[in-house]
Amino acid sequence: MKVIPNAREAIKLFSNRRLLEDDASLLESVAVTINDIRKRGDAAVRELSEKFDGMILKEARVPAKDFKAAQKQVDAELKEAIQLSAKRIRAFYEHQPKEGFVWQTDGSLLGQMVRPLERVACYVPGGQVPLFSTLLMTAVPAQVAGVPEIAVTIPRNKGGRVAPEVLVAASEIGIDEVYCLGGPVAIAALAYGTETIRKVDKIVGPGSRYTMAAKKLVFGDVGVEALPGPTETLVIADDSADVNHVVADLLAQAEHDFAQPVLVTTSEKLVKSVLKVLDMQLKTLPTKEVARASVNERGFIVLVKTIEEAVEAANAYAPEHLCLLVANPWEVVPMVKHAGGLFIGEHSMEALGDYLAGPSHVMPTSGTARFSSAINLRDFQKVIPFVAMSEKSVNEVGKPAARMARAEGLEAHARAIESRMAKD
């Protein structure tokens, strides 16, 4: 890991962090795929799936018999873990307000209605391993928000099927519309529809750079919640931190492809210990090749003088995950401005949050936590303001409103307002 000797240098480096620049050739190739599916529908889906996956696609939607078979292929303990995860995620989002409000003023009613989207697709990454937890982390909040139709799509495994764990997770929360499609093919099919796949209103979930390029290109025709990039964790630690906990949290993210683990600490002693223990633990990690690349190529250790400087550096970085391994973590919380998710204290490891702490693990990356949020109910709802003015209110505010309209050169607006006003 590269060591940055002071907060000022780190803040300068982190402040320039942003989403990766567009790759013109990538966007162009993805656009060709999307346009082909828009024109030719299922025929293009089959041909492109065979081209990219190297396997013939007989049917995009997973048949009911595969759901039944999956129940026998997944052991009881994992099923119980999936059930617990779904239960805790649902309980967490049940606490987020779902209703609108009404404000009564001068005999008029103003307010907003909250309505769920009608049809949503959840993209589940499945490249090297099927991330069935992402199905729960996207679909359960959508259900709590009231979305009546939820489709799931995931790339096929090497055997040409959807992993049984994914189907068990889908069954646990009552979803039976699952497609074995991935990347731009899946995004295009769900964004525009085909003969056998109905289009959706919004697509959520992380994926490869090809998947994110496709989400970017279809945005506007459908909604997307974000363009999640490679995962990242920033750990703030002081002399009280257990070096094994620090290393464990860094490696938990480093084992994802292209991840970026960052440590910001006030302790020179901890820096030396982390580098030593990190090397030792990497040797025994089954995913050591990916983790070592993340640590060596993208990892940082920032040495600062105070916790205040540490938080300042973290805010400049705006991490997807911010872990507080310090003596008094709750004293640090008020200083945090930008983070996708906040993990407070030594027992709040981010890895647990990936599965069943409660909040969704789909969080903003690449510094976008400065202006966006983790998946929540509002990602699956629309807010519709309403206006129900009384005659009295119109007479009170109509004249200045008409004056504003004429100042903007919109005479018809002014006349529409005055047509409801009492005549002098």
NUKE-496278 format. One line per field, with one value per residue (C-alpha): residue in three letters; chain; x negated, y negated, z negated. Coordinates in steps of 0.5 Angstrom, whole numbers. Each point is the difference from the previous one (the first is absolute). Example, Ala and Ser with C-alpha at 12.3 -4.5 7.8 and 13.67 -1.06 7.14 Angstrom:
residu	[ALA  SER]
chaine	[A  A]
px	[-25  -2]
py	[9  -7]
pz	[-16  2]
! end
This chain:
residu	[MET  LYS  VAL  ILE  PRO  ASN  ALA  ARG  GLU  ALA  ILE  LYS  LEU  PHE  SER  ASN  ARG  ARG  LEU  LEU  GLU  ASP  ASP  ALA  SER  LEU  LEU  GLU  SER  VAL  ALA  VAL  THR  ILE  ASN  ASP  ILE  ARG  LYS  ARG  GLY  ASP  ALA  ALA  VAL  ARG  GLU  LEU  SER  GLU  LYS  PHE  ASP  GLY  MET  ILE  LEU  LYS  GLU  ALA  ARG  VAL  PRO  ALA  LYS  ASP  PHE  LYS  ALA  ALA  GLN  LYS  GLN  VAL  ASP  ALA  GLU  LEU  LYS  GLU  ALA  ILE  GLN  LEU  SER  ALA  LYS  ARG  ILE  ARG  ALA  PHE  TYR  GLU  HIS  GLN  PRO  LYS  GLU  GLY  PHE  VAL  TRP  GLN  THR  ASP  GLY  SER  LEU  LEU  GLY  GLN  MET  VAL  ARG  PRO  LEU  GLU  ARG  VAL  ALA  CYS  TYR  VAL  PRO  GLY  GLY  GLN  VAL  PRO  LEU  PHE  SER  THR  LEU  LEU  MET  THR  ALA  VAL  PRO  ALA  GLN  VAL  ALA  GLY  VAL  PRO  GLU  ILE  ALA  VAL  THR  ILE  PRO  ARG  ASN  LYS  GLY  GLY  ARG  VAL  ALA  PRO  GLU  VAL  LEU  VAL  ALA  ALA  SER  GLU  ILE  GLY  ILE  ASP  GLU  VAL  TYR  CYS  LEU  GLY  GLY  PRO  VAL  ALA  ILE  ALA  ALA  LEU  ALA  TYR  GLY  THR  GLU  THR  ILE  ARG  LYS  VAL  ASP  LYS  ILE  VAL  GLY  PRO  GLY  SER  ARG  TYR  THR  MET  ALA  ALA  LYS  LYS  LEU  VAL  PHE  GLY  ASP  VAL  GLY  VAL  GLU  ALA  LEU  PRO  GLY  PRO  THR  GLU  THR  LEU  VAL  ILE  ALA  ASP  ASP  SER  ALA  ASP  VAL  ASN  HIS  VAL  VAL  ALA  ASP  LEU  LEU  ALA  GLN  ALA  GLU  HIS  ASP  PHE  ALA  GLN  PRO  VAL  LEU  VAL  THR  THR  SER  GLU  LYS  LEU  VAL  LYS  SER  VAL  LEU  LYS  VAL  LEU  ASP  MET  GLN  LEU  LYS  THR  LEU  PRO  THR  LYS  GLU  VAL  ALA  ARG  ALA  SER  VAL  ASN  GLU  ARG  GLY  PHE  ILE  VAL  LEU  VAL  LYS  THR  ILE  GLU  GLU  ALA  VAL  GLU  ALA  ALA  ASN  ALA  TYR  ALA  PRO  GLU  HIS  LEU  CYS  LEU  LEU  VAL  ALA  ASN  PRO  TRP  GLU  VAL  VAL  PRO  MET  VAL  LYS  HIS  ALA  GLY  GLY  LEU  PHE  ILE  GLY  GLU  HIS  SER  MET  GLU  ALA  LEU  GLY  ASP  TYR  LEU  ALA  GLY  PRO  SER  HIS  VAL  MET  PRO  THR  SER  GLY  THR  ALA  ARG  PHE  SER  SER  ALA  ILE  ASN  LEU  ARG  ASP  PHE  GLN  LYS  VAL  ILE  PRO  PHE  VAL  ALA  MET  SER  GLU  LYS  SER  VAL  ASN  GLU  VAL  GLY  LYS  PRO  ALA  ALA  ARG  MET  ALA  ARG  ALA  GLU  GLY  LEU  GLU  ALA  HIS  ALA  ARG  ALA  ILE  GLU  SER  ARG  MET  ALA  LYS  ASP]
chaine	[A  A  A  A  A  A  A  A  A  A  A  A  A  A  A  A  A  A  A  A  A  A  A  A  A  A  A  A  A  A  A  A  A  A  A  A  A  A  A  A  A  A  A  A  A  A  A  A  A  A  A  A  A  A  A  A  A  A  A  A  A  A  A  A  A  A  A  A  A  A  A  A  A  A  A  A  A  A  A  A  A  A  A  A  A  A  A  A  A  A  A  A  A  A  A  A  A  A  A  A  A  A  A  A  A  A  A  A  A  A  A  A  A  A  A  A  A  A  A  A  A  A  A  A  A  A  A  A  A  A  A  A  A  A  A  A  A  A  A  A  A  A  A  A  A  A  A  A  A  A  A  A  A  A  A  A  A  A  A  A  A  A  A  A  A  A  A  A  A  A  A  A  A  A  A  A  A  A  A  A  A  A  A  A  A  A  A  A  A  A  A  A  A  A  A  A  A  A  A  A  A  A  A  A  A  A  A  A  A  A  A  A  A  A  A  A  A  A  A  A  A  A  A  A  A  A  A  A  A  A  A  A  A  A  A  A  A  A  A  A  A  A  A  A  A  A  A  A  A  A  A  A  A  A  A  A  A  A  A  A  A  A  A  A  A  A  A  A  A  A  A  A  A  A  A  A  A  A  A  A  A  A  A  A  A  A  A  A  A  A  A  A  A  A  A  A  A  A  A  A  A  A  A  A  A  A  A  A  A  A  A  A  A  A  A  A  A  A  A  A  A  A  A  A  A  A  A  A  A  A  A  A  A  A  A  A  A  A  A  A  A  A  A  A  A  A  A  A  A  A  A  A  A  A  A  A  A  A  A  A  A  A  A  A  A  A  A  A  A  A  A  A  A  A  A  A  A  A  A  A  A  A  A  A  A  A  A  A  A  A  A  A  A  A  A  A  A  A  A  A  A  A  A  A  A  A  A  A  A  A  A  A  A  A  A  A  A  A  A  A  A  A  A  A]
px	[0  -2  -2  2  -3  5  7  -1  -3  5  6  -3  0  6  4  -2  3  6  4  -5  0  4  -3  3  -1  3  6  1  -1  6  4  0  2  6  2  0  5  4  1  0  3  -1  -4  -5  0  -1  -6  -4  1  -3  -6  -2  2  -2  6  7  5  7  4  -2  5  -2  6  4  -4  -7  3  3  -7  -4  4  -4  -7  0  -2  5  -5  -1  8  0  -5  4  6  -3  -3  7  3  -5  0  7  1  -5  3  7  -3  -1  6  5  5  1  3  5  0  6  -1  5  6  -5  -3  -7  -5  -3  3  -5  1  -4  -3  4  -6  -7  -6  -6  -6  -4  -8  -2  -6  -5  5  7  2  6  0  1  7  2  -3  3  7  2  0  4  5  0  1  6  -2  5  -5  -7  -4  -7  -6  -7  -5  0  -6  -5  6  4  5  2  -3  5  -2  3  6  1  -1  5  5  -1  3  5  -3  1  -2  -8  -4  -6  -3  -6  -3  2  5  4  0  2  6  2  0  4  3  0  6  -1  -3  4  -3  -1  0  -7  -6  -4  -6  -8  -4  -6  -2  4  6  -1  -1  7  3  -3  3  7  1  5  4  0  -2  -6  -2  -8  -6  -3  -8  -5  1  -4  -1  -3  -2  -2  -4  -4  -4  6  1  -1  -5  3  7  -3  -3  6  4  -4  -1  7  1  -7  3  5  -3  -3  2  -4  -1  -3  -2  -1  -3  -3  -5  -7  0  7  -3  -6  4  6  -6  -3  7  3  -6  1  8  -1  -4  6  6  3  1  -7  -1  5  -1  -7  1  5  -5  -6  3  6  -1  -2  -2  0  -3  3  -1  7  6  3  -5  2  7  -2  -3  6  4  -4  0  7  0  5  -1  -3  -2  -2  -5  -1  0  6  4  6  -4  -2  7  2  -6  1  3  -1  1  4  1  -3  -2  -1  -5  -4  6  3  -4  2  0  6  4  -1  4  5  -1  6  -2  -1  -7  1  -3  -3  -7  -6  1  8  2  -1  6  4  2  1  6  6  7  0  -4  7  5  2  2  6  2  7  3  7  1  6  4  -3  -7  0  3  -6  -6  3  -2  -8  0  3  -5  -6  3  0  -7  -2  4  6  6  4  -2  2  7  1  -1  4  6  1  -1  6  2  -2]
py	[0  -7  -4  -7  -4  -6  -2  -6  5  5  -5  -3  7  2  -7  2  7  1  5  3  -4  3  5  -2  7  3  -4  1  7  0  -4  4  6  -4  -3  7  3  -6  2  7  2  7  3  -5  2  7  -2  -4  4  6  -5  -3  6  6  4  0  -3  4  -4  -7  1  5  6  2  7  -4  -3  6  4  -6  2  6  -2  -5  2  -2  -4  -5  0  -2  -5  -3  0  -4  -5  -1  -1  -5  -4  -1  -2  -5  -3  0  -5  -5  -5  2  -5  -7  -6  -5  -7  -4  -8  -5  4  4  7  1  6  6  7  6  5  6  2  5  5  0  4  2  2  5  1  7  0  4  1  -1  -5  2  -5  -6  3  -1  -6  -3  4  -1  -7  -1  5  -4  -6  3  2  5  3  2  3  3  1  4  2  8  4  4  6  -5  0  -5  2  3  -5  -5  4  1  -7  -2  5  -2  -7  2  -1  5  -5  1  0  3  -6  -5  -6  -4  5  0  -7  -1  5  -2  -8  1  7  6  4  4  -5  -6  -6  -3  -7  0  4  1  3  1  3  0  -6  3  0  -7  -3  3  -3  -6  0  2  -5  -4  5  4  -3  3  -1  -1  2  4  1  5  0  -4  0  -6  2  -5  3  -3  4  3  4  8  1  6  -3  -6  5  5  -6  -3  7  2  -6  2  7  -4  -1  -7  -2  -6  1  -6  -1  -7  1  -5  6  1  7  2  -1  4  6  -1  1  6  4  -2  4  6  0  -1  7  4  -3  4  -7  -2  -2  -5  -2  -1  -4  -5  -1  -1  -4  -4  0  -6  -1  -7  -2  -6  -4  0  3  -7  1  7  -2  -6  5  5  -5  -2  7  1  8  5  3  -4  4  -3  4  -5  -1  -4  1  -4  -6  0  2  -8  -2  5  -3  4  8  5  4  -1  6  -2  3  7  4  -3  3  -2  8  1  -6  4  5  -1  -6  -4  -5  1  2  -4  -7  -5  0  -4  -6  0  0  -7  -1  7  5  8  3  -2  0  -6  3  4  -5  -7  -6  -4  -7  -2  -7  -1  -7  -4  -6  -4  2  -1  -7  -1  2  -1  -7  1  7  -4  -5  5  3  -6  -2  7  -2  5  -3  6  2  -7  1  7  -2  -7  4  3  -6  -4  -6  -7]
pz	[0  2  -7  1  -6  -1  0  5  5  -1  1  6  3  -2  2  7  0  4  5  5  6  6  4  7  3  -5  0  8  -1  -5  4  6  -5  -3  7  3  -6  1  8  0  -7  -3  7  -2  -7  1  5  -4  -6  4  2  -6  -5  5  -1  3  -3  0  -4  -4  -6  -5  0  -6  0  -1  -7  -2  1  -3  -7  0  2  -6  -7  -5  -4  6  1  -7  1  6  -4  -6  5  4  -7  -3  7  0  -7  1  6  -3  -5  6  1  6  0  2  -3  0  -2  -1  0  2  1  6  0  2  -1  4  1  0  6  1  7  3  3  -2  2  -5  4  -4  1  2  3  -4  -6  0  -5  -2  -6  5  2  -7  -1  6  1  -8  0  6  -3  -6  4  3  7  3  5  -1  5  -1  5  -1  5  1  -4  4  0  4  -6  -5  -7  -5  -6  5  1  -7  -2  5  -2  -8  2  5  7  5  6  1  7  1  4  -2  2  6  2  -6  -1  7  0  -7  2  7  0  5  2  -7  -4  -3  -1  -6  -3  -4  0  -7  -2  1  6  4  4  6  -4  -3  7  2  -6  2  8  -2  -6  3  3  -7  -7  -3  -7  1  4  -6  1  -3  -8  -5  -7  -4  -7  -6  -5  -6  -5  -3  6  0  6  2  0  5  4  1  2  5  3  0  5  4  2  5  7  0  -7  -3  -8  -4  -7  -3  -7  -5  -2  3  -4  3  7  -1  -3  5  6  -4  -2  7  4  -5  1  8  0  -3  4  5  4  -1  7  1  -7  1  6  -3  -6  4  6  -3  -8  -4  -7  -2  -7  -3  -6  -3  1  2  6  1  1  4  5  0  2  6  2  -1  -1  2  -7  -6  -6  -7  -4  -5  -8  0  7  -2  -1  7  4  -1  5  5  6  6  0  3  -6  -7  -4  -8  -4  0  0  6  5  7  3  -5  3  7  -2  -6  -4  3  5  7  2  7  -2  4  2  4  -5  2  -7  0  3  0  -5  -1  3  -4  1  4  6  1  -1  3  -4  3  -3  1  -1  -2  0  -3  3  -6  1  8  -2  -5  4  7  2  -2  4  6  -1  0  6  4  -2  3  7  -1  1  0  -7  -3  4  -3  -7  1  3  -7  -4  -3  5  -3]
! end
